[in-house]
Amino acid sequence: WVEAVVIRTFSQQALAEFAAAASRLHVINALTDEQHPCQAIADFVTLREHLGPLAGRTLAFVGDGNNIAASLAHAAAMLGVHFHVASPDGYQLPHQVVQQATGVARHGARLRLFTEPADAVAGADAVYTDTWTSMGQEAEADARRRVFAPYQVNDDLMALAKPGALFM
């Protein structure tokens, strides 16, 4: 009676185990600690609505190389969007995500990693950020506030993007 299941859970492992056990179902990842593909799809639909064709555009992400950044990296690569990520040391996109995104890149899409937000944002068509403390990281909130303070997206940083750049 059920053909698909949408799962929003903390653990990517739990999602993978469910999908393996329910191989006759379509399993949609609505959020895990490693990925957030539905969010990335919705955000790229919004970008398309405001910018038109996306291939060749540049999206800058400023902040933690978390589940959102990972899914944006994958989607950007497949859509031909250049993706710049600025993260502090120790908080970059996982190497596996970089390899996967690079492997599926189309239409000349490039993934570039930065430590300086200004370098990532320079000339971007849109600038994206996310919370500094994700679900399950509440005990790290104070330390993360200190580490990510220079990664705020504000008027000064947005001024480095293309005129009229979108803020996500």
Steps between C-alpha positions, in 0.01 A plus 500: 500500500802721534737575214715770657613617840639842590741477792639783711740360758825590667702206374599437139573143613139453618372621163734264313395205717132577446547530123690169489227324700217648292648451156159504329428852624627831369673666795534879497754663727333805657797561735788314663817603675689459170254620235199726448411448132139622515623833638757528221238425234263761643779758517610441141137532386490837677830605340364399157184703559706812580805457274374305202728232355755389760782340300808718530371693803691510830357416841714579805440319827644654816517288814509142620563230239193321632214298351356804320836592346549138392166481321549841341842383374345193336209691345717788381738260327217321319339830395820656368518759781839605636498448876733689735516392863668706773545314828737531794769237543351182638152574364549453124296278274597136551753377243255232384239768415759696300592186305136406435403849386803527276416162351148601396580854385339605172519800271840606637384535862784558746512447875746728679582498871608811690579598856429871441132587448590805287686280252205262465240773462687719249290518184237248616147509361361381834632461853377229734556426866359268763486473875835468674371235739305218343278240664703285737775763543335707772783432749739669253292817459728738692818375330331513159386860556864599553631300203232616256476866605721606203265302270197724542324598182441872539478809279878528471535141380202524265656811342774271361250289305359605163267799510152374578629167634243295687539408866379156597 
